[in-house]
Amino acid sequence: MEISHRSKEFETIVREAQTDLRELMGIPSNYKILFLQGGASLMFAMVPMNFRSADASADYIVTGTWSKKAFKESQKLGNAKAAANLEADNFDHLPVQAELKLLRLPALSEVDEVVRLTQVSLNSQVETVRDLSRAASAQGVTHRVILMIETDDWREGVMPEREVERWRDP
């Protein structure tokens, strides 16, 4: 059975569906109800367009055909990174925490969560590393740190003595 989306019958169906949705879900009249085609593939674009701000990044775990498509679509719309991509392994398993590449400098307010959710973090701030150490001790776990030394405009590199002094406990 087929019906034109421009027919009066179809317009009646859409109007009744909108009225029913407003009643069932309590949708106020100042909101529009859209009926969109596209299924899962359309969602791959709609999710980042609606839930990721323009300057934000999204991390994807690529575990199969559908997540591969979602990741590819997200890359078209902004900054997207593969925290894990299992395509080389023919998508034969789900990644364990250690396989995830979630490299972002944690904020001080995130140290407890970072220690709880990850085994390794990338850091460049002495204060953050100390707070991570305290959180790991409190949680009874080991948390490894990849120390990133910011060289600013020191094109010739970093003098190890300078960094050793900087990272010593006061």
FITORNU-500863 format. One line per field, with one value per residue: residue number from 0; residue in one letter; x, y, z of N, C-alpha, C in turn. Coordinates in Angstrom, 3 decimals. Example, Ala and Ser with C-alpha at 12.3 -4.5 7.8 and 13.67 -1.06 7.14 Angstrom:
<atoms>
seq	c(0/1)
type	c(A/S)
npx	c(13.190/12.850)
npy	c(-5.690/-2.250)
npz	c(7.800/7.080)
capx	c(12.300/13.670)
capy	c(-4.500/-1.060)
capz	c(7.800/7.140)
cpx	c(13.200/12.900)
cpy	c(-3.300/0.030)
cpz	c(7.800/7.870)
</atoms>
This chain:
<atoms>
seq	c(0/1/2/3/4/5/6/7/8/9/10/11/12/13/14/15/16/17/18/19/20/21/22/23/24/25/26/27/28/29/30/31/32/33/34/35/36/37/38/39/40/41/42/43/44/45/46/47/48/49/50/51/52/53/54/55/56/57/58/59/60/61/62/63/64/65/66/67/68/69/70/71/72/73/74/75/76/77/78/79/80/81/82/83/84/85/86/87/88/89/90/91/92/93/94/95/96/97/98/99/100/101/102/103/104/105/106/107/108/109/110/111/112/113/114/115/116/117/118/119/120/121/122/123/124/125/126/127/128/129/130/131/132/133/134/135/136/137/138/139/140/141/142/143/144/145/146/147/148/149/150/151/152/153/154/155/156/157/158/159/160/161/162/163/164/165/166/167/168/169)
type	c(M/E/I/S/H/R/S/K/E/F/E/T/I/V/R/E/A/Q/T/D/L/R/E/L/M/G/I/P/S/N/Y/K/I/L/F/L/Q/G/G/A/S/L/M/F/A/M/V/P/M/N/F/R/S/A/D/A/S/A/D/Y/I/V/T/G/T/W/S/K/K/A/F/K/E/S/Q/K/L/G/N/A/K/A/A/A/N/L/E/A/D/N/F/D/H/L/P/V/Q/A/E/L/K/L/L/R/L/P/A/L/S/E/V/D/E/V/V/R/L/T/Q/V/S/L/N/S/Q/V/E/T/V/R/D/L/S/R/A/A/S/A/Q/G/V/T/H/R/V/I/L/M/I/E/T/D/D/W/R/E/G/V/M/P/E/R/E/V/E/R/W/R/D/P)
npx	c(0.848/0.477/0.900/0.676/2.870/1.960/-0.715/-4.179/-5.158/-2.841/-1.890/-3.896/-3.464/-0.903/-1.497/-3.296/-1.619/0.262/-1.392/-2.173/0.350/1.042/-0.920/-0.504/2.190/2.404/3.305/4.002/2.294/4.059/6.159/7.500/6.605/8.372/8.380/10.605/12.364/14.747/15.988/18.457/20.851/20.417/20.377/23.062/24.116/22.395/22.689/25.398/25.020/23.064/23.789/26.458/28.512/29.818/32.554/33.370/34.571/34.119/34.358/34.638/33.898/34.765/33.274/32.106/30.206/28.067/28.865/31.161/30.130/28.756/30.880/32.312/30.453/30.230/32.780/32.616/31.211/32.585/35.015/36.032/37.109/38.621/38.360/38.807/39.405/38.357/38.519/40.765/41.033/38.970/36.597/36.222/35.940/35.036/36.475/38.757/39.242/41.939/42.572/41.439/41.794/41.741/42.729/43.084/43.640/42.946/40.627/40.955/38.654/37.846/39.428/38.888/37.021/38.505/40.548/38.961/37.840/39.877/43.141/45.394/46.521/46.969/49.022/50.008/50.250/51.486/49.923/47.587/48.612/49.432/46.924/45.701/47.294/46.657/43.928/44.099/45.420/43.468/41.474/42.689/44.141/46.382/47.422/48.583/50.675/51.099/53.465/53.344/55.401/55.303/56.787/56.684/58.136/60.630/62.559/64.830/64.507/63.928/65.439/66.486/67.132/65.724/63.047/63.025/63.392/61.056/59.067/59.537/58.513/57.204)
npy	c(-1.174/2.223/5.735/9.125/11.600/14.103/14.116/14.750/12.854/11.845/14.147/14.452/12.154/12.768/15.134/14.087/12.260/14.029/15.440/13.335/12.612/14.987/14.962/12.452/12.637/15.059/17.336/20.676/23.371/25.212/23.816/22.122/19.213/16.842/14.559/12.386/10.768/8.108/6.527/4.582/5.445/8.182/9.065/8.939/11.313/13.168/12.923/13.911/16.509/17.600/17.137/17.689/20.375/22.954/23.388/21.175/17.785/14.374/11.057/7.882/4.408/2.025/-0.732/-2.302/-2.590/-0.674/1.203/2.056/3.427/5.453/6.802/7.715/9.487/11.354/12.469/14.061/16.176/17.535/17.517/14.344/11.385/8.144/6.233/3.625/1.281/-1.479/-2.647/-3.713/-6.093/-7.487/-6.851/-8.564/-8.576/-6.821/-3.799/-3.744/-1.744/-0.898/-0.800/1.454/4.678/7.405/10.225/13.097/16.021/15.808/17.657/19.283/18.862/16.423/14.319/12.135/10.617/10.103/8.440/6.332/5.385/4.992/3.636/4.942/8.270/11.338/14.008/17.346/19.106/19.827/20.002/18.590/15.993/15.389/15.425/13.298/11.225/11.258/10.580/8.027/6.644/6.836/5.308/2.915/1.948/1.657/4.289/5.195/7.687/9.568/11.747/14.889/17.236/20.549/22.594/25.203/27.905/26.805/25.814/24.322/22.228/20.492/20.985/18.444/18.777/21.037/20.153/18.060/19.436/20.962/19.034/17.929/17.098/19.655)
npz	c(0.000/-0.732/-0.224/-1.059/0.233/0.041/-0.064/0.955/2.708/3.916/5.190/7.095/8.639/9.705/11.174/13.099/14.368/15.489/17.267/18.959/20.014/21.404/23.381/24.667/25.517/26.712/25.294/24.838/23.060/21.998/20.980/18.153/16.342/14.667/12.014/10.856/8.245/7.742/9.732/11.479/10.222/9.740/12.349/13.007/12.116/13.290/16.099/16.822/15.779/17.392/20.051/20.512/21.067/18.922/19.363/20.735/21.330/20.340/21.492/20.062/20.198/18.134/17.187/15.291/12.208/12.348/14.338/13.116/10.914/12.284/13.511/11.261/10.134/12.186/12.135/9.886/10.821/12.769/15.454/16.033/17.605/17.568/20.259/20.557/18.016/16.520/14.066/12.730/14.047/13.048/14.286/16.510/19.275/22.330/23.515/26.285/29.219/29.222/26.524/25.532/24.162/25.565/25.564/27.160/28.937/32.326/34.345/37.554/39.046/38.127/39.000/40.795/39.347/37.014/38.001/38.887/36.484/34.613/33.837/33.145/32.606/30.771/31.563/32.536/34.553/37.745/40.085/39.349/38.947/41.558/42.871/41.511/42.420/45.170/44.974/43.824/45.869/47.891/46.695/46.598/44.398/41.540/39.565/36.513/35.001/32.130/31.514/30.260/29.013/28.653/26.325/25.614/24.077/23.868/21.731/21.505/23.191/26.337/29.442/31.466/34.217/35.016/34.907/36.762/39.160/39.158/39.517/42.001/45.329/47.441)
capx	c(0.000/1.276/0.130/1.523/3.070/1.328/-2.167/-4.983/-5.255/-1.588/-1.873/-4.797/-2.755/0.158/-2.140/-3.832/-0.467/0.806/-2.344/-2.057/1.638/0.955/-1.763/0.131/3.491/2.356/4.152/3.309/2.037/5.166/7.147/7.134/6.819/8.862/8.460/11.745/12.750/16.187/16.386/19.729/21.861/20.142/20.764/24.521/24.368/21.571/23.206/26.427/24.524/22.204/24.313/27.861/28.693/30.730/33.958/33.605/35.034/33.415/35.156/33.851/34.474/34.332/33.219/31.428/29.771/27.229/29.650/32.084/29.362/28.488/32.145/32.605/29.521/30.587/33.993/32.224/30.523/33.406/36.129/35.684/38.281/38.354/38.971/39.230/38.900/38.628/38.385/41.935/40.788/37.727/35.519/35.979/35.794/34.839/37.737/38.863/39.587/43.327/42.658/40.829/42.702/40.997/43.767/42.659/44.101/41.808/40.483/41.071/37.359/37.580/40.466/38.330/36.413/39.578/41.192/37.996/37.497/41.022/44.373/46.463/46.060/47.955/49.011/51.115/50.194/51.939/48.790/46.704/49.285/49.352/45.542/45.488/47.980/45.823/42.701/44.463/45.675/42.181/40.708/43.469/44.522/47.527/47.052/49.793/50.618/51.971/53.819/53.538/56.136/55.052/58.068/56.435/58.940/61.981/62.720/65.974/64.142/63.761/66.590/65.953/67.290/64.618/61.816/63.163/63.135/59.654/58.187/59.850/57.562/57.664)
capy	c(0.000/3.430/6.971/10.286/12.441/15.403/13.929/15.202/11.738/11.790/15.326/14.138/11.183/13.491/16.018/13.255/11.717/15.124/15.686/12.203/12.731/16.096/14.524/11.338/12.976/16.379/18.249/21.965/23.853/26.010/22.875/21.500/17.770/16.503/13.156/12.322/9.455/7.915/5.443/4.626/6.239/9.590/9.329/9.117/12.742/13.965/12.917/14.933/17.853/18.093/16.933/18.092/21.778/23.113/23.337/19.966/16.577/13.150/9.836/6.737/3.070/1.409/-2.175/-3.017/-1.836/0.474/2.234/2.591/4.421/6.581/7.521/8.385/10.604/12.349/13.148/15.075/17.270/18.148/16.761/13.019/10.526/6.739/5.823/2.260/0.862/-2.913/-3.128/-4.541/-7.407/-7.963/-6.599/-9.843/-8.452/-5.478/-3.395/-3.601/-0.360/-0.591/-0.587/2.731/5.820/8.600/11.167/14.466/16.438/15.867/18.825/18.941/18.379/15.095/13.341/10.904/9.857/9.655/7.288/5.231/4.879/4.740/3.167/5.839/9.568/12.260/15.168/18.292/19.997/19.214/19.918/17.510/14.717/15.160/15.063/11.940/10.325/11.173/9.839/6.611/6.093/6.715/4.233/1.683/1.483/2.301/5.079/5.604/9.015/9.933/13.121/15.707/18.439/21.619/23.269/26.589/28.268/26.240/24.985/23.419/21.106/20.694/20.587/17.527/19.281/21.964/19.411/17.316/20.392/21.367/17.956/17.491/17.479/20.845)
capz	c(0.000/-0.863/-0.141/-1.304/1.411/-0.227/-0.149/2.099/3.651/4.661/6.065/8.204/9.488/10.412/12.159/14.185/15.103/16.293/18.354/19.891/20.713/22.356/24.486/25.392/26.082/27.328/24.526/24.732/21.698/21.475/20.433/16.882/16.258/13.337/11.627/9.945/7.742/7.754/10.611/12.208/9.520/9.992/13.736/13.068/11.937/14.195/17.470/17.017/15.475/18.461/21.397/20.623/20.680/17.782/19.770/21.537/20.660/20.733/21.399/19.615/20.296/16.876/17.448/14.221/11.037/12.673/15.028/12.106/10.165/13.180/13.675/9.989/9.996/13.196/11.682/8.907/11.501/13.809/16.005/16.540/17.742/17.888/21.522/20.220/16.707/16.471/12.689/12.395/14.655/12.450/15.250/17.177/20.726/22.852/24.139/27.733/29.570/28.854/25.080/25.160/24.053/25.936/25.962/27.375/30.251/33.254/35.210/38.970/39.523/37.558/39.336/41.363/38.260/36.133/38.648/38.931/35.160/33.743/34.465/32.713/32.103/30.228/32.446/32.436/35.706/38.988/41.011/38.895/39.223/43.009/43.199/40.993/43.348/46.382/44.644/43.641/47.214/48.570/46.066/46.707/43.064/40.914/38.390/35.814/34.417/31.016/31.802/29.074/29.377/27.695/26.088/25.217/22.915/24.014/20.535/21.655/24.045/27.768/30.252/32.472/35.581/35.277/35.146/38.016/40.235/39.097/39.958/43.366/46.364/48.160)
cpx	c(0.890/0.358/1.091/1.661/2.503/-0.198/-2.872/-5.089/-3.997/-1.486/-2.763/-4.122/-1.680/-0.442/-2.656/-2.699/0.154/-0.086/-2.244/-0.752/1.606/0.175/-1.060/1.404/3.523/3.252/3.415/3.208/3.166/6.331/6.617/7.407/7.217/8.829/9.533/11.974/14.246/16.667/17.744/20.758/21.648/20.559/22.270/24.900/23.609/22.133/24.332/25.934/23.750/22.811/25.775/27.987/29.785/32.196/34.307/34.098/34.198/34.354/34.231/34.615/33.909/34.437/32.538/30.980/29.009/28.024/30.687/31.387/29.086/29.736/32.473/31.709/29.868/31.832/33.673/31.707/31.344/34.489/35.645/36.941/37.834/39.097/39.453/38.624/39.327/38.523/39.550/41.805/39.486/36.548/35.189/35.855/35.445/36.114/37.649/39.355/40.987/43.500/42.125/41.863/41.906/41.984/43.234/43.144/42.913/41.810/40.595/39.771/37.056/38.503/39.902/37.740/37.476/40.246/40.252/37.805/38.688/42.213/45.531/45.838/47.248/47.878/50.206/51.178/50.564/50.766/47.848/47.316/49.217/47.938/45.192/46.118/47.169/44.562/42.991/44.724/44.373/41.349/41.447/43.872/45.796/47.023/48.347/49.582/51.593/52.242/54.116/54.218/55.924/56.324/57.905/57.258/60.390/62.228/63.860/65.679/64.075/65.006/66.071/66.054/66.138/63.347/61.888/62.839/61.648/58.737/58.503/58.740/58.085/58.091)
cpy	c(1.233/4.637/8.139/11.103/13.848/15.300/14.439/14.100/11.661/12.970/15.102/13.164/11.883/14.382/15.223/12.667/12.798/15.410/14.581/12.281/13.844/15.679/13.454/11.744/14.356/17.392/19.570/22.452/24.707/25.142/22.311/20.000/17.468/14.994/13.077/10.901/9.276/6.805/5.668/5.513/7.736/9.963/9.570/10.581/13.567/14.020/13.935/16.352/18.442/17.996/17.325/19.532/21.865/22.972/22.080/18.809/15.402/11.969/8.674/5.448/2.292/-0.108/-2.969/-2.063/-0.578/1.557/2.842/3.677/5.655/7.439/8.330/9.613/11.716/13.132/14.252/16.337/17.951/17.215/15.449/12.158/9.100/6.402/4.382/1.946/-0.583/-3.498/-4.040/-5.954/-8.023/-7.872/-7.849/-9.773/-7.016/-5.076/-3.414/-2.181/0.016/-0.330/0.773/3.842/7.087/9.628/12.587/14.827/16.524/17.170/18.369/18.361/16.955/14.001/12.056/10.010/9.311/8.414/6.084/4.585/4.515/4.232/4.112/7.164/10.406/13.543/16.059/19.220/19.252/18.995/18.764/16.152/14.401/14.757/13.671/10.914/10.154/10.342/8.351/5.954/5.862/5.564/2.901/1.090/2.175/3.039/5.571/6.965/9.094/11.410/13.862/16.992/19.468/22.439/24.728/26.911/27.799/25.291/23.985/22.247/21.488/20.218/19.705/18.059/20.214/21.209/18.615/18.246/20.773/20.312/17.434/17.910/18.698/20.515)
cpz	c(0.000/-0.799/-0.350/-0.026/1.224/-0.249/1.110/3.149/4.536/5.638/7.287/9.178/10.327/11.498/13.355/15.030/15.991/17.499/19.407/20.693/21.753/23.592/25.330/26.126/26.733/26.630/24.356/23.287/21.127/20.988/19.125/16.992/14.826/13.150/10.557/9.479/7.944/8.670/11.262/11.524/9.713/11.411/13.860/12.878/12.973/15.618/17.641/16.721/16.643/19.858/21.576/20.182/19.624/18.167/20.572/20.670/21.146/20.541/21.044/19.854/19.115/17.021/16.349/13.126/11.404/13.390/14.085/11.289/11.019/13.345/12.418/9.808/10.981/12.797/10.676/9.587/12.582/14.285/16.619/16.546/18.040/19.174/21.406/18.860/16.512/15.073/12.309/12.967/14.148/13.422/16.071/18.694/21.088/23.572/25.664/27.995/29.097/27.355/24.645/25.178/24.306/26.466/25.968/28.769/31.204/34.052/36.661/39.512/39.054/38.085/39.930/40.277/37.310/36.715/38.664/37.563/34.280/34.534/34.178/32.294/31.660/31.054/32.215/33.642/36.990/39.940/40.639/39.203/40.718/43.422/42.688/41.930/44.630/46.119/44.476/44.988/47.955/48.015/46.116/45.369/42.610/39.691/37.759/35.161/33.253/31.212/30.506/29.527/28.287/27.545/25.710/23.973/23.033/22.847/20.665/22.589/25.509/28.485/31.388/33.897/35.958/35.651/36.440/39.179/40.284/39.710/41.352/44.310/47.104/49.591)
</atoms>
